[in-house]
Structure formats: structure tokens, C-alpha cells
Amino acid sequence: MELIQFDFLGLHLQEPMALLFNWVIAGFCFYAFKKLGEFRNEANFYWRLFYLTFGISTVFGGLGHLFFQYTGFPGKYPCWILGCVANGFAAMGMLHFKGISEPKKIAFQLIWIKCVILCSASILTNKFIFVAVDAIVTYIGYTGVYAYILMKRTEKAAFLKNMIIAVVILTPSAFIFGLKINIHQWLNKDDLSHLLMIVTIYYFYRGLKEWGKQNALQAENG
């Protein structure tokens, strides 16, 4: 499907919907980063880094789409790199639910090994697919499967149902992107994936807020 291209102030621009959806994601990420600051715990430390990094990533992502005719693929590198780093912080957050998660050391190392390898592959080949694979492995493996394991392990992990819901919502984006499902010129595969991501990070936020309140209540009760 042909991309939307338009001229503005003498500039040759494209994909306005990608800019819009990326910046909506960024806006929510910065909101979540601020609100989660109300809860002080190890998991939230890394999840707040996730929201901050992912928010900055999607700011660059929107600009990379908009100014692609000027910057080419290098204009997308900041988004790709920060996106992979954000995925790493999300995985780290899943491993730091105190009293619930007791991971082995190798789990931490694998997060960043995966991040470096797949991010490097994207940049060397100029293909976003490797960044997408990094996200899929992180969200399905760490925020999906691992969340399910923790929920089975203890009732204290009931809040993680939100993470599992988030992963279920996001999963179709892999098929949308892989099969290049474009509903309309103004709602292509990237736009659809961005819409699913907005709902996904909202459910992550719901789960983290619940965890924060749970910790605060425990602290009050000694």
C-alpha cells in the first residue's frame, strides 16, 4: 500500500498517522512514568525506566516516519535502539517483584544479550523485524509466560493478570505486521500495531498500579 505523502512548509513529509499514534503512545508513557512515581519499589523502578525510555523512543519513532525522505533509515535508529532498551527494562521489572519473583542470574544476562544481538541486527540490515522479534520475545516470554508462572505460584501475584491481558491484546500485532495487513491508507499495519500497543501499555500500567497499592498496604500494616 502506498504511503501517505504530503508537503508542509516546503518540506516533503510522510506518514502523519504514524506520527500521531507514536506521540499518543509517548504521551501515555510519560503520564505513566509520572504516576508510578507515587509507588517506591524495585519493580516500579525498572518499569518507570521502561515508560520513560519507550516514551522517548516513540517520540523519535514518529519523527523517523515523518522525515524519512530526509533521514532515511538512520532516522529510525534512535527509536529502534531505545525500543530495545525499553524492552529490557520491562523484562527487568518482571524479575524484580519482591517476594514473588526469584529468578536465576542467567535470566538477567539473557535480557541484555538478546537486546544487543537483535538491535544490532536491525541496524546492520536496516530491518525493523529484529526489533519486533525482541519485543515479541520480551512480552510473550517475560510479561506473558513468566507472569502466568508467578500467578500459579502465589495468590500475591494476582495483579499480573493485567500483564497477561496486555500480551494477549498485543499478540495480533505480530501477524498484522508479518502478513502486512493494511486496512486503509490511513490505517496501515503500523497504525494498527500502534493502536494495540496503546492498549497494551495501559494494561501494564493497571497491573503496576495495583502492585504499588498492594505494597503500600503491606507497608502500612507492617
C-alpha positions, -999 to +999 in steps of 0.1 A: +000+000+000+013+034-010+023+056+020+007+090+026+030+118+014+024+155+017+042+188+016+042+213+045+062+245+048+083+234+019+091+200+035+084+167+019+068+146+046+050+113+050+030+090+073+012+116+095-008+088+112+025+072+124+035+105+140+001+108+157+000+073+171+036+073+182+031+106+200-001+093+217+020+063+230+047+087+241+022+109+259+008+080+279+043+067+287+052+100+302+020+100+322+026+065+335+062+074+344+049+103+365+021+084+382+041+053+390+065+076+409+039+075+437+050+039+444+085+031+455+095-004+449+121-023+429+098-034+401+085+001+396+120+014+393+126-006+362+090-002+349+093+036+352+125+033+332+106+013+306+079+040+303+105+068+301+127+051+276+098+038+255+082+073+255+114+089+242+117+061+217+082+067+202+089+105+200+118+097+178+097+070+161+071+094+149+098+118+136+116+090+119+084+082+099+076+118+092+111+128+080+120+095+063+127+112+030+154+133+047+169+109+073+163+075+057+168+045+080+194+063+103+165+085+114+148+054+128+178+041+147+172+061+179+137+046+181+149+011+174+178+013+200+157+029+227+128+005+220+151-025+226+164-009+258+128-003+269+120-040+263+150-048+285+137-026+313+102-042+311+118-077+315+140-064+344+108-051+360+092-085+358+121-101+376+120-076+405+086-083+420+099-086+455+086-117+474+071-131+442+098-134+416+131-153+424+149-155+391+183-171+384+212-149+374+212-161+338+177-146+334+191-111+338+220-117+314+198-132+287+177-100+286+206-078+275+223-104+253+191-107+234+187-069+233+222-062+219+221-090+193+187-082+179+191-044+180+225-047+162+209-070+136+182-044+129+207-016+124+231-037+102+203-049+079+180-018+082+151-041+090+127-034+118+118-071+121+146-078+145+133-050+169+099-066+166+113-100+175+130-085+205+096-071+216+078-103+209+103-124+229+102-100+258+065-095+261+054-131+254+083-146+274+087-122+304+054-104+307+032-133+295+046-167+303+066-157+333+036-137+347+015-168+343+041-189+362+042-164+390+004-163+393+003-200+396+030-198+423+012-174+447-020-155+452+000-123+458+007-123+420-030-120+410-023-084+398-002-099+370-034-109+352-032-074+337+002-082+321-012-114+306-042-095+292-018-069+278+002-096+260-030-112+246-040-078+232-006-072+217-001-107+201-022-100+169+002-072+160+029-098+151+005-112+125-006-078+114+030-067+108+042-101+094+013-105+070+013-068+061-024-063+069-033-028+057-070-019+063-067+015+047-041+041+036-049+060+068-048+028+089-020+006+078-002-022+095+020+001+116-010+022+127-029-010+138+001-022+157+004+012+174-032+011+184-027-024+201+004-011+218-015+018+233-040-006+250-011-029+260+009-003+279-023+008+296-028-027+309+008-029+320+001+004+339-030-011+356-011-040+368+018-019+382-006+005+399-023-025+416+011-038+427+021-004+440-011-002+461-006-037+473+029-029+485+018+004+502-009-015+521+016-041+533+039-013+545+011+003+564+002-030+581+038-036+590 
